[in-house]
Amino acid sequence: MKFLNNIKFNYNSKLLEDLLLNKKYQEAFEIVSSIKAKDTSLYFEILFFLNKTLTDISHSKFYKSKIAWIISFDQDDAVYLNNFLNFYLSKQENISSKQDNYAGLLSRTIDSLNLDNKLPIEIKFEENVKFSNLFQNLILLDSDEELLILNKNAAFFEAYEKNYLIYPNTTLCYFYVHQDPSYLYSKYKKKLGTSEAALDEIFNFTKSLYFNDSSNSSKFKVYENRNSWNTNISSWTDENVMSTFKGKIFSYNQFVSDTEETLIEAIYHLKQHGLDIDVKYELVSEFIKLNPIEHKETIALSNNERKILNKNIDTKIIENLEYSN
């Protein structure tokens, strides 16, 4: 049986390599899809073999779907943008889209392919670095939608052998939504009960990974390297990252103070980077009327609390961002 599997792998891997080399993407995609339907173990091995080849930007036409990422240190900060894009895109007859949390979707996708003997049950930072593109290929090749809108909390990374958190060949664009750290501190203190726990949640003194509850129902548990607030926001507002992965930065306050204009900017960002979408102002107005945004109030901080926050916050970040307290 192992001998036969090796023959299948060698034949298909060579065939797919030649097809990609000759840019016969439709045929290559159909072969990969056929393998997936028949033999998930072989499918995983083939994708693993093609992993580095598919990261090449020249092969972006292989994919039928693209990902628009919505990233935030705290997932609640991106809820309003998520709800808006879900509402707006559902009104576009020419666009098929799906919205999900990346960690939850990945855990369910791996689970559905019965890859217990291929991957560890707990997927942590080392696995995310090593297999980031493979994971995203598993998701994209399991999707029938033109656009996937996926939420993440992780800080961007660039690791050895050109491993990245996300990839330009499969990324349409990204949005990063940031929140005033004073508000986050007051929120976490109320939730967790102590100043120490709230500070650790923001600055990650204990170097812990972030686990999103959306993967609780799956056998596989996907953790994200959210890191500290400083590292997280710096990684996504980096000029090279924004240019390469087509980033758009919003503060939560922008949604509060200038809701309509900010949501229109989000639509234009998708359009600018290749999504065939019409800008319909009446839909934006309809959404705002149906979904008034919450103005999140920061609980008054003591002088000592504000001093500790300011001591740990990177002042260069604050200088480039605007917050209302």
Buried (B, 14 or more C-beta within 10 A) or exposed (E): EEEEEEEBBEEBBEBBBEBBEEEBBEEBBEBBBEBBEEBBBBBBBBBBBBBEBBBBEEBBEBBBBBBBBBBBBBBBBBBBBBBBBBBBBEEBEEBEBBBBBBBBBBBBBBBEBEBEEEBEEEBBBEBBBBBBBBBBBBBBBBBEBBBBBBBBBBBBBBBEEEBBBBBEBBBBBBBBBBBBBBBBBBBBBEEBEEBEEBBBBBBBEEEEBBBBEBBEEBEBBBBBBBBBBBBBBBBBBBEEBBEBBBBBBBBBBBBBBEBEEBBBBBBEBBBEBEBEBEEBEEBBEBBBEEEEBEEBEBEEBEEEBBEBBEEBBBEEBBEEBEBEE
